[in-house]
Structure formats: structure tokens, C-alpha cells
Amino acid sequence: MSELRFDGRVAIVTGAGHGLGRSHALALAERGAKVVVNDLGGALDGSGASTGPAAEVVALITGNGGEAVASTDDVATPEGAKAIVRTAVDTFGRVDIVVNNAGILRDKSFGKMSVEEFDRVIAVHVRGSFLVSREAFPYLKEQGYGRIVNTSSPAGLFGNFGQANYSTAKMGLVGLTKTLGIEGARAGIKANAIAPVAWTRMTESLLPAEFEVKFTSERVSALVAFLSHETCETSGEVFSVGGGRIARVFVAEGPGWKKDDHTVEDIRDNWEAVMAEQPYLTPTTLGLQASASMKAML
Ligand code: NAI
């Protein structure tokens, strides 16, 4: 089988100075993509800034014979997002792939979480992914081709103690991905999301020590590269990925229970049927979900 290459393609990877983003940037560059290595260079909670991490990754890529340019712009501001996409277009003449990976943590139990802790996490993950994709979108649309990979998390898909801000952001990215998949379809733009597990500075104090060897960032980057490739026709999907395992995560709706004019007591008495999972539906648009539930009501 032929190798999947990205020659002639230009990729933006946000938050590429450390961890997963760094690994995604290296993987895409190794296969021929020209890469905008974006990273604000701050701490895990998003405080501070440094030009070092992005510059180091660019040096690694160019040292290996690849092409890359650094960007230290903040994904969470409209000006920052504009500058990131401008860097791609000014330096390499185009943009084909956007990997929205930049992220921060501000964990706190729900009762103690401040508005600022909530807002900043939403801003980097959700607003940042929206803004960078939005700046790139006209270019992708114009050329009739593009790939967007967003970074969700099992914490968002399934919930996690102390991460109300982060979980909200990461599930928000699922909605963004699904709608981008729908809106990009006619222009050949595919959008997908990953929910990774990898040993990085974000997780090293949380994961068991044995994860360091098995849950490498490289094992996540292979999926990011596949989802970024022109041969990948999948769109609007979410994938759990880590340690060598990849699984589709889907939003499903159970068969449901119905009774016209039901009372509160009817609902109590039929709760088991409301909660039933099988047989489930996996509609890929609101329209499909609506028509499936209309059909079930007839
Ligand atoms: P990391 O902390 O090593 O990398 C995140 C990078 O984003 C950092 O280099 C940071 O400087 C950069 N960044 C933060 N705010 C930024 C901003 N406003 N603009 C530009 N860059 C910014 O963490 P890791 O683990 O590599 O995380 C990457 C992504 O994967 C994040 O979105 C994270 O939430 C997600 N994720 C990671 C998991 C894991 O197991 N490591 C699990 C689930 C999700």
C-alpha cells in the first residue's frame, strides 16, 4: 500500500509547542506538509507566554529537512486567529489542514469554580477552535478542499469530576465538529474530532506511571494525520484514541417510549422504557434525528 503523504499541503497545528500538538506537527511535516507551528508558550493553566516552544518545534522540523514557521498568537482572540491563518497564507501560499489542539486546564470542583476559570477554558478550547477554523474557512471553501481536526476529550464526552469548564468546552467541540462537517460538505471540507489519551504535561500527574510508554502522543498523531489526509472521506465524527486503540464515539438516541397526553405519573411508570438503549439510532444531522422521531410517533 502507498504511503499517505502531504506534499504540497499546508497545515496549521495550534498548541503545537508541547505534547500532542508538537507530535501532530512533527508527524504531518515528516510526511511532507508545510506546518504553521502555533503556540502561545504559556503554562498549563494558560498563564504566561514564550516564543520558545513553537520555535523549538520549528527548528526540529527544519532540522529534519521539513518546512515550518512559528506563530505565537493566541487562538482565543480574533486577531490571534487571523494572524495564525495569515502566517500560513503569507508564508506558504495556502492552508489545507487545521488541527485545533491548543488547550489549557483550570480544574476546580463545581462549587468553587470562578466565572473567570470557566470563561478562559471555554475561550481557548471552543472560541479558539471556532476562530481559527472561521479564519481558514474561506480559503478551504474557495479551493474546494480542507480538513479540520478538533480536539475533544473523554472528560467532555463522559464527564469528569472537577472539570465543569473543560467538559463543557470539550463537548462543545463535538457540536462544532458536527456542524462544520455538515456545512463544509459541499465544499469538500471534512471535520472530525478526537478524544485522546496521551502522556503529556497535562496528564502526567493524573495518569498511572505505566501509561508513559504505552500512551504516547505519536499514537494519537497517526489518527490526526489520517483524518487530515485527502483520502479520508469521513466527516462529523468523533474518535476515542490512545495507546494504539481507536474507536468511533457516537451520539445515539434510544428507541424511546410514547403515549399521547402522558401524565407525570405515566413518565414515572415507564421510566425504564424511556431509558432503554436498544435499538438505538445514530442520526448524523438534526434533520435525520427529527424525521426518525416523527416516524416513531406515527
Ligand atoms: P499541553 O499542555 O502539552 O499542550 C497544549 C498546548 O496548547 C501548550 O503547548 C500550550 O502552550 C498551548 N496553548 C494553550 N493556550 C493557547 C492559546 N491560547 N493559543 C495558542 N496555544 C495555546 O497538553 P496536551 O495534553 O498536549 O493537550 C493538547 C490537547 O489535547 C488539548 O486540547 C487537551 O485538552 C487535549 N486533550 C489531551 C489529553 C491527554 O491525555 N493529554 C486528553 C484529552 C484531551
Residues whose N, C-alpha, C, O or C-beta is under 5 A from the ligand:
A	BS01	NAI	G15 G17 H18 G19 L20 G21 N38 D39 L40 G41 G42 G46 D73 D74 V75 A76 N101 A102 G103 I104 V124 T151 S152 S153 P154 P196 V197 A198 T200 R201 M202 T203
